[in-house]
């Protein structure tokens, strides 16, 4: 998120160039209040102004651009270093990794790195193959529209509740750093009397992060409640302003966002709502988003019996993907659970309701498949069975990168690079 | 046809209300507080909200002095009220995203006869691109266009109207006959962007109303009807603003020429009854002479490619200090007219992979038959692929994206 500041002092250096001493006042494109550790901090920048604009003076507004914000953050904030996982282990840690003044949860293994911010409704702010840039950018996930990030959507007219304003919390017993073969950690919040948890699980030898939403109606004065659970992803290549994202649907259709426009070329046309709504999620249970510039992708796997509809924003400036569960009547003492798995991929192929992708670390290569049923995989002519790692997600780990991967029978064919 | 005897003008002036803390919208809650205060301070005006914007609706004005007084009073009052709430009024089409630019809609009246209104609407159509040019203030973030009015809103005042079957056909949006003011039906121009100062709002409004009135006094339309040319001209107007070149019949004419040679004389003639003071179009004449619109001024303040949040922050800062766009326009040297451009780039931009053809219909201000013939030509040239979708509808793929 970018910073907004007020000028304390402006000094003219040359014709249109000024040195500005600024006091940070606010953040733009964020739904969370500015952190106390950032607000009122003073910074200095040099900026060129248009010769036709009035000269800057004390008390005026200055909004820092992305580069200026990064410099300002580096100057005033100490950034927690991401802990490196050792071979054969996963690691999780709590700290301020993106220098927004708030702590995040960081989880990583040899292939995957992800971060979750408990602020703004509990938001996944980053997920990527280790060493790559990623497809979810926390800065833009909490965009101007303040749409629901992740959680439960209540009828706001009745409850006046805005999930984006809900702050989740780490468990008190959550250690600062933990390492192991299989890690599970959670953030939780009490939302409209419902105990809401986002649970993240990561194994040392698996690139997929299990991302589950659990809601319990177990308060002392609990009453039956109608809820509409959703998980909302705002997809944007990290560090990019344009939406270079391609969504790949299970049948193999590509829904492409424009390179040049902030708004996808077709996004505001009403017809696309129905078109996108027609993606058949009830058989395949996954969708993939890919960066156009790096080819990096994120596979989102879900139980098609739980997710009844997949939707993405027709009007928003960012590709936004929402997984809708059915509306539930949650009785007193009842629980609800929505399970998804997120897997970063280096490359993939998709056709006929199935996907094959891969992600590498060192010499080893994880082959990932997604689809409604487990199927035998033929890797370089040899049939191999896979193990389940998510609702519709399967994997096998190989010691080398294969040349050709395909299902026995029809389906996509993948030729990993370097195979 | 029935002449407009007594010219009336109404304005719906949409204004961004930006927070002095972030440069972005002050938010619905604060905007509604400002509007609520404004309604108490300006009971004779209809200040309201329109999708995250403050909208100043002047109601019906029956002379230029009233238009001038009301628009200035409304803007000054709302500016003060906004400042109290730590917000700044930014009356421009430009936003941090290329979406929903603020407009300055003009209601020109008054007509009584529906069929004559339809006729007048059609007579005004050839001039809409030139009005888009002079009123452009919503340059795109990448600097490719001067106005977002290729498709947004302008659609409704750029298509011919027919009185042939009024019972079953819809009113075109731009013609709110018998809707807004009792007994004062008007023709609405929805293609103009918001203007930065009340004086410019008044000029654009008077220009359109004078043009409508002047055209109603003529025996024949000035230009022959050609919907395709108006569409192509609108693309040029949105792309190049006041530097645009249009095609009228077999010849080319620049935006500044069409305004100077046709619109201004007709408007001056038509405005007589409205009581415009001497030189009612001083700013417009300067804009025409220098081929400059407010979009160019915005580009100077925040060049294309500027971080969008930084840009709206800078515009908020500038408007909170005070602006003089008229002085800037007067200081500029005349700019060269841009050559006429075809719709090919816009067509290809509207096509991705698996794009239904009706999306392309919506994305371009051109007749469907022309879009279909363009699709055929592009397919022959290998730039797109046409195929049938699941519902037997045509879908288009851009071949460079397929590779």
Interface residues (C-beta under 8 A of the other chain):
Chain A: X2 X4 X25 X26 X27 X28 X29 X49 X50 X52 X53 X54 X56 X60 X61 X62 X63 X64 X65 X66 X68 X144 X241 X253 X254 X255 X256 X258 X260 X261 X262 X263 X265 X266 X268 X269 X271 X272 X275 X315 X317
Chain B: X20 X21 X22 X23 X24 X25 X96 X97 X98 X99 X141 X142 X144 X297 X300 X301 X302 X303 X306 X307 X308 X309 X310 X312 X313 X314 X316 X317 X318 X320 X321 X322 X328 X349 X350 X352 X353 X354 X355 X356 X358 X359 X362 X363 X401
